[in-house]
Amino acid sequence: MTVSSTNPAATTSSSGFTPTTSSSKQLTQQDFLKLLSTQMQNQDPMQPMDDSQFMAQMAQFSTLQATTAMSTDMTALRTHSDLATASSLVGRNVTITNNTVGTVTGTVSGVDASSGSAKVVIGGKSYSLGDITNVTPVATTPTAATGSGSGTTTS
């Protein structure tokens, strides 16, 4: 394998394999298969690698890929769950307690998800769901009934 003097990140081999690069710098399954193919082409014919080693490497890569996908899905699920929880608190009185603001009590007027995590909005300020220490319903006042047959009549 040689490294170009003009671009130290570019590598080539006698098989012509050049790993793909992406902004995330993750090894894709296609990259793995190219590496595996190059490894097989350049092995010593007098002492070839055991096929089970190739299969084990493929299984490890597949497991890692599945675990990464599951982690991404779980993060998205948590974000959606937090958004639903925060939304269910709109109109309720909550108490927020943390080291920065101390204790704040007020009615949740909305949800702020602009930072990537759901936060409740009280008095125009956003607070983390993890800082909520108490939730109570807003007290309602009885309202006069309206409609036919529900008023006082005078004769």
MINU-702838 format. One line per 5 residues: number of its first residue (from 0); their letters; for each residue z, x, y of N, C-alpha, C, O, CB. Coordinates in steps of 0.1 Angstrom, whole numbers, plus 5000, padded with zeros to 4 digits. Glycine has a CB too. Layout:
N
NUM) A) Z,X,Y,Z,X,Y,Z,X,Y,Z,X,Y,Z,X,Y | ... .
END
This chain:
155
0) MTVSS) 5000,5008,4988,5000,5000,5000,5000,5009,5012,5007,5019,5013,5012,4990,5000 | 4992,5005,5022,4992,5013,5035,4995,5005,5046,4994,4992,5046,4978,5019,5037 | 5000,5011,5057,5004,5004,5069,4995,5009,5080,4993,5021,5082,5019,5006,5073 | 4989,5000,5087,4980,5003,5098,4988,5009,5110,4998,5004,5113,4972,4991,5102 | 4982,5019,5116,4989,5025,5127,4988,5017,5140,4996,5018,5149,4984,5039,5130 .
5) TNPAA) 4978,5008,5141,4977,4999,5152,4985,4987,5151,4989,4981,5161,4962,4996,5154 | 4988,4983,5139,4996,4971,5137,5005,4973,5126,5002,4971,5114,4987,4958,5135 | 5018,4978,5128,5027,4981,5118,5031,4969,5109,5036,4971,5098,5039,4987,5123 | 5029,4957,5114,5033,4945,5106,5022,4942,5095,5025,4934,5086,5035,4933,5115 | 5010,4947,5097,4999,4943,5088,4999,4953,5076,5000,4965,5078,4985,4944,5095 .
10) TTSSS) 4999,4947,5064,4999,4956,5052,4987,4952,5043,4983,4940,5043,5012,4955,5044 | 4981,4961,5037,4970,4959,5028,4972,4966,5015,4980,4976,5014,4956,4962,5034 | 4965,4962,5005,4966,4970,4992,4952,4971,4987,4942,4966,4992,4975,4962,4982 | 4951,4978,4976,4938,4980,4970,4932,4967,4965,4919,4966,4963,4938,4990,4958 | 4940,4957,4962,4935,4944,4958,4930,4935,4969,4925,4925,4967,4946,4937,4949 .
15) GFTPT) 4933,4940,4981,4929,4932,4993,4939,4921,4997,4936,4913,5006,4916,4925,4990 | 4951,4922,4991,4961,4912,4994,4967,4915,5008,4972,4926,5010,4972,4911,4984 | 4967,4905,5017,4974,4906,5029,4983,4894,5031,4978,4883,5031,4963,4907,5041 | 4996,4897,5031,5005,4885,5032,5003,4877,5045,5000,4883,5055,5020,4890,5031 | 5004,4864,5043,5002,4856,5055,5015,4856,5063,5026,4857,5057,4998,4841,5051 .
20) TSSSK) 5014,4855,5076,5026,4855,5084,5026,4842,5092,5015,4837,5096,5027,4867,5094 | 5038,4837,5094,5039,4824,5101,5051,4826,5111,5059,4836,5109,5041,4812,5092 | 5052,4817,5120,5063,4819,5130,5076,4817,5124,5086,4823,5129,5061,4808,5141 | 5077,4810,5112,5090,4809,5106,5093,4820,5096,5105,4822,5092,5090,4796,5098 | 5083,4829,5093,5085,4840,5085,5091,4837,5071,5100,4844,5066,5093,4851,5092 .
25) QLTQQ) 5086,4826,5065,5091,4822,5052,5080,4825,5042,5068,4823,5045,5095,4807,5052 | 5084,4829,5030,5074,4831,5019,5070,4818,5014,5079,4810,5009,5080,4841,5008 | 5057,4815,5014,5053,4802,5009,5049,4804,4994,5049,4815,4989,5040,4797,5016 | 5047,4793,4987,5043,4793,4973,5030,4800,4971,5028,4808,4961,5043,4779,4967 | 5021,4798,4980,5008,4805,4980,5010,4821,4981,5004,4828,4974,4999,4800,4991 .
30) DFLKL) 5019,4825,4990,5022,4839,4992,5028,4845,4979,5024,4855,4974,5031,4841,5003 | 5037,4837,4973,5043,4841,4960,5033,4843,4949,5033,4853,4942,5054,4831,4956 | 5024,4834,4948,5014,4835,4938,5004,4846,4940,5000,4853,4931,5006,4822,4937 | 5001,4849,4953,4993,4861,4956,5000,4874,4952,4994,4883,4946,4989,4861,4971 | 5013,4875,4955,5021,4886,4952,5022,4888,4936,5020,4899,4931,5035,4885,4957 .
35) LSTQM) 5024,4877,4929,5025,4877,4915,5011,4882,4909,5011,4890,4900,5028,4863,4909 | 5000,4877,4914,4987,4881,4910,4985,4896,4912,4980,4903,4903,4976,4872,4917 | 4988,4900,4924,4987,4915,4927,4995,4923,4918,4991,4934,4914,4991,4917,4942 | 5007,4919,4915,5016,4926,4906,5010,4927,4892,5011,4938,4886,5030,4919,4906 | 5004,4916,4888,4998,4916,4874,4986,4925,4874,4984,4932,4864,4994,4902,4870 .
40) QNQDP) 4978,4925,4885,4966,4934,4885,4969,4949,4886,4962,4957,4881,4957,4930,4897 | 4981,4952,4892,4984,4966,4894,4995,4971,4884,5000,4982,4886,4989,4968,4908 | 4997,4964,4873,5007,4969,4864,5001,4979,4855,4989,4981,4854,5012,4957,4855 | 5010,4987,4849,5006,4998,4840,5001,4992,4827,5009,4985,4820,5017,5008,4837 | 4988,4994,4823,4983,4987,4811,4990,4993,4798,4990,4986,4788,4968,4990,4810 .
45) MQPMD) 4996,5004,4799,5003,5010,4787,5017,5003,4786,5022,5004,4775,5004,5025,4788 | 5022,4998,4796,5035,4992,4796,5035,4979,4804,5041,4978,4815,5046,5002,4801 | 5028,4969,4799,5027,4957,4807,5040,4949,4808,5049,4950,4799,5016,4947,4801 | 5041,4942,4819,5054,4934,4821,5054,4922,4811,5043,4917,4807,5055,4929,4835 | 5065,4918,4807,5067,4907,4798,5064,4894,4805,5068,4892,4817,5081,4906,4792 .
50) DSQFM) 5056,4885,4799,5053,4872,4805,5065,4864,4809,5064,4857,4819,5044,4864,4795 | 5076,4866,4802,5088,4858,4805,5093,4862,4819,5100,4854,4826,5099,4860,4794 | 5091,4875,4823,5096,4879,4836,5088,4872,4847,5094,4867,4857,5094,4894,4838 | 5075,4870,4845,5067,4863,4855,5072,4848,4856,5073,4842,4867,5052,4863,4851 | 5074,4842,4844,5078,4828,4844,5092,4827,4850,5095,4817,4857,5079,4823,4829 .
55) AQMAQ) 5101,4836,4848,5114,4836,4854,5113,4837,4869,5121,4830,4877,5123,4847,4848 | 5105,4846,4874,5103,4847,4889,5097,4834,4895,5102,4830,4905,5093,4859,4892 | 5088,4828,4888,5082,4815,4893,5093,4804,4893,5093,4796,4902,5070,4811,4884 | 5101,4804,4883,5111,4794,4882,5122,4796,4893,5126,4786,4899,5118,4794,4868 | 5125,4808,4896,5135,4811,4906,5129,4807,4920,5136,4801,4928,5138,4826,4906 .
60) FSTLQ) 5116,4810,4922,5110,4807,4935,5109,4791,4936,5112,4786,4947,5096,4813,4936 | 5106,4784,4926,5105,4770,4926,5119,4764,4929,5120,4754,4937,5099,4764,4913 | 5129,4769,4923,5143,4764,4925,5147,4767,4939,5153,4758,4946,5152,4771,4915 | 5144,4778,4945,5147,4781,4959,5140,4772,4968,5146,4767,4978,5144,4796,4962 | 5127,4769,4965,5119,4761,4974,5125,4746,4973,5125,4740,4984,5104,4761,4969 .
65) ATTAM) 5129,4742,4962,5134,4728,4960,5148,4727,4967,5151,4717,4974,5136,4724,4946 | 5156,4737,4966,5169,4737,4973,5167,4737,4988,5175,4730,4995,5177,4750,4969 | 5158,4745,4993,5155,4745,5008,5150,4731,5012,5155,4727,5023,5145,4756,5011 | 5142,4725,5005,5137,4712,5009,5148,4701,5008,5149,4693,5017,5125,4707,4999 | 5157,4702,4998,5168,4693,4997,5178,4695,5009,5183,4685,5014,5175,4695,4984 .
70) STDMT) 5180,4707,5013,5189,4710,5024,5183,4704,5037,5190,4699,5045,5191,4725,5026 | 5170,4706,5039,5164,4700,5051,5165,4685,5051,5168,4679,5061,5149,4704,5051 | 5163,4679,5039,5164,4664,5038,5178,4659,5040,5180,4649,5047,5159,4659,5024 | 5188,4667,5035,5202,4663,5038,5206,4664,5052,5214,4656,5057,5211,4672,5029 | 5201,4674,5059,5203,4675,5074,5197,4664,5081,5204,4658,5090,5197,4689,5079 .
75) ALRTH) 5185,4659,5078,5179,4648,5084,5187,4635,5081,5189,4627,5090,5165,4646,5079 | 5192,4634,5069,5200,4622,5065,5213,4622,5073,5217,4611,5078,5203,4622,5050 | 5219,4633,5075,5232,4634,5083,5229,4630,5097,5237,4623,5103,5238,4648,5082 | 5218,4635,5103,5215,4631,5117,5213,4616,5118,5218,4611,5128,5202,4639,5121 | 5205,4610,5109,5203,4596,5110,5216,4588,5108,5218,4578,5114,5192,4592,5099 .
80) SDLAT) 5224,4592,5099,5237,4586,5096,5246,4586,5109,5252,4577,5113,5244,4592,5084 | 5246,4598,5115,5254,4600,5127,5249,4591,5139,5257,4585,5146,5254,4614,5132 | 5236,4589,5139,5230,4581,5149,5233,4566,5147,5237,4559,5156,5214,4582,5149 | 5233,4562,5134,5237,4548,5131,5252,4546,5134,5256,4535,5139,5234,4545,5116 | 5260,4556,5131,5275,4554,5134,5277,4553,5149,5285,4545,5153,5282,4566,5128 .
85) ASSLV) 5271,4562,5156,5272,4562,5171,5268,4548,5177,5274,4543,5185,5265,4573,5178 | 5256,4543,5171,5251,4530,5176,5260,4519,5173,5261,4510,5181,5237,4528,5170 | 5267,4519,5162,5277,4509,5159,5289,4509,5168,5296,4499,5168,5281,4510,5144 | 5291,4519,5175,5303,4520,5184,5300,4515,5198,5309,4513,5206,5308,4534,5185 | 5287,4512,5201,5284,4507,5214,5291,4493,5217,5291,4484,5209,5268,4504,5216 .
90) GRNVT) 5298,4493,5228,5306,4481,5232,5320,4482,5227,5328,4472,5230,5300,4469,5226 | 5324,4492,5220,5338,4493,5215,5345,4503,5224,5340,4512,5230,5338,4498,5200 | 5359,4502,5224,5367,4511,5231,5370,4523,5222,5374,4520,5210,5380,4505,5236 | 5369,4535,5226,5372,4546,5218,5380,4556,5226,5380,4556,5238,5359,4553,5213 | 5388,4564,5218,5396,4575,5224,5390,4588,5220,5388,4590,5208,5411,4573,5221 .
95) ITNNT) 5387,4596,5229,5381,4610,5226,5392,4620,5229,5399,4619,5239,5368,4613,5235 | 5394,4629,5220,5404,4640,5222,5398,4653,5218,5393,4655,5206,5417,4637,5214 | 5397,4662,5227,5392,4676,5224,5399,4686,5234,5405,4682,5244,5377,4677,5225 | 5397,4699,5232,5403,4709,5240,5397,4710,5254,5404,4714,5263,5403,4722,5233 | 5385,4706,5256,5378,4707,5268,5382,4696,5278,5385,4699,5290,5363,4707,5266 .
100) VGTVT) 5382,4683,5274,5384,4672,5283,5398,4666,5281,5402,4658,5289,5374,4661,5281 | 5405,4670,5271,5418,4664,5268,5416,4651,5261,5409,4650,5251,5427,4662,5281 | 5421,4640,5267,5420,4627,5261,5413,4618,5271,5416,4617,5282,5434,4621,5257 | 5402,4611,5266,5394,4602,5274,5394,4589,5266,5391,4589,5254,5380,4607,5277 | 5396,4577,5273,5395,4564,5266,5385,4556,5274,5386,4556,5287,5409,4557,5265 .
105) GTVSG) 5376,4549,5268,5367,4541,5275,5358,4533,5265,5359,4535,5253,5359,4549,5284 | 5349,4525,5271,5340,4517,5263,5327,4525,5261,5322,4530,5271,5337,4503,5270 | 5322,4525,5249,5310,4532,5246,5298,4524,5252,5297,4512,5248,5308,4535,5231 | 5291,4530,5261,5280,4523,5268,5266,4526,5262,5256,4519,5265,5280,4526,5283 | 5265,4537,5254,5253,4541,5248,5254,4552,5239,5265,4557,5236,5243,4544,5259 .
110) VDASS) 5243,4557,5234,5242,4568,5225,5232,4579,5231,5222,4575,5236,5237,4564,5211 | 5236,4591,5230,5228,4602,5235,5224,4611,5223,5233,4617,5217,5235,4611,5246 | 5211,4612,5220,5207,4621,5209,5198,4632,5214,5190,4638,5206,5200,4612,5198 | 5198,4634,5227,5189,4644,5233,5191,4658,5228,5182,4667,5228,5189,4644,5248 | 5203,4661,5224,5207,4675,5219,5204,4677,5205,5206,4688,5199,5221,4678,5222 .
115) GSAKV) 5199,4667,5198,5196,4668,5183,5208,4662,5175,5206,4660,5163,5194,4682,5180 | 5219,4660,5181,5230,4653,5174,5234,4641,5182,5234,4641,5194,5242,4663,5171 | 5238,4631,5175,5242,4618,5181,5256,4620,5188,5265,4625,5182,5243,4607,5171 | 5257,4615,5200,5269,4615,5208,5271,4602,5215,5261,4595,5218,5269,4627,5219 | 5283,4598,5216,5286,4585,5223,5287,4588,5238,5291,4598,5242,5299,4578,5218 .
120) VIGGK) 5283,4578,5246,5283,4579,5261,5294,4570,5266,5294,4558,5263,5269,4575,5267 | 5303,4576,5273,5314,4569,5280,5315,4573,5294,5316,4585,5297,5328,4571,5273 | 5313,4563,5303,5314,4567,5318,5303,4576,5322,5305,4585,5331,5327,4572,5321 | 5292,4576,5315,5281,4585,5319,5281,4599,5313,5272,4607,5315,5280,4586,5334 | 5292,4602,5305,5293,4615,5299,5292,4613,5284,5296,4603,5278,5306,4621,5303 .
125) SYSLG) 5286,4623,5278,5284,4623,5263,5295,4631,5256,5300,4641,5260,5270,4630,5259 | 5300,4625,5245,5311,4631,5237,5307,4631,5222,5300,4622,5217,5324,4623,5239 | 5311,4641,5215,5308,4643,5201,5315,4632,5192,5326,4628,5195,5311,4657,5196 | 5308,4628,5182,5314,4618,5173,5327,4624,5166,5336,4617,5163,5304,4614,5162 | 5327,4637,5164,5338,4643,5158,5351,4643,5166,5362,4646,5161,5335,4657,5154 .
130) DITNV) 5349,4641,5179,5361,4641,5188,5367,4627,5189,5377,4625,5196,5357,4646,5202 | 5362,4617,5183,5367,4603,5184,5380,4602,5175,5379,4606,5163,5357,4592,5179 | 5391,4598,5181,5403,4597,5174,5408,4583,5172,5417,4580,5164,5414,4605,5181 | 5402,4573,5179,5406,4559,5178,5394,4550,5182,5387,4553,5192,5419,4556,5187 | 5393,4539,5175,5382,4529,5178,5389,4516,5178,5395,4512,5168,5370,4530,5168 .
135) TPVAT) 5387,4508,5189,5392,4494,5189,5381,4485,5195,5373,4490,5203,5405,4493,5198 | 5381,4473,5191,5372,4464,5197,5375,4461,5211,5387,4461,5215,5371,4450,5189 | 5365,4457,5219,5367,4453,5233,5374,4440,5233,5369,4431,5226,5354,4454,5242 | 5384,4438,5241,5391,4425,5242,5381,4415,5249,5375,4418,5259,5404,4426,5250 | 5380,4403,5243,5371,4393,5249,5379,4382,5255,5390,4379,5250,5361,4388,5238 .
140) TPTAA) 5374,4376,5266,5381,4365,5272,5374,4352,5267,5362,4352,5266,5381,4366,5287 | 5382,4342,5265,5376,4329,5261,5367,4324,5272,5371,4325,5284,5386,4319,5257 | 5355,4319,5268,5346,4313,5278,5346,4298,5277,5348,4293,5266,5332,4319,5277 | 5343,4291,5287,5342,4277,5287,5330,4273,5279,5319,4279,5280,5342,4271,5301 | 5332,4263,5271,5321,4258,5262,5311,4250,5271,5316,4243,5280,5326,4250,5251 .
145) TGSGS) 5299,4252,5268,5289,4244,5276,5280,4236,5267,5279,4240,5255,5280,4253,5285 | 5273,4226,5271,5264,4219,5263,5268,4204,5263,5278,4200,5270,5264,4224,5249 | 5261,4196,5256,5264,4182,5256,5277,4179,5249,5279,4184,5238,5252,4174,5250 | 5284,4170,5254,5297,4165,5248,5308,4175,5249,5318,4174,5242,5294,4162,5234 | 5306,4186,5257,5317,4196,5258,5323,4197,5272,5327,4208,5275,5312,4209,5253 .
150) GTTTS) 5323,4188,5279,5329,4189,5292,5338,4178,5295,5340,4169,5286,5318,4190,5303 | 5345,4178,5306,5354,4167,5309,5346,4157,5317,5338,4160,5326,5366,4172,5317 | 5348,4144,5314,5341,4134,5321,5351,4126,5329,5363,4124,5325,5333,4125,5312 | 5347,4121,5340,5356,4113,5349,5349,4099,5350,5337,4098,5351,5358,4120,5363 | 5358,4089,5350,5352,4076,5351,5356,4070,5364,5352,4058,5367,5357,4067,5340 .
END
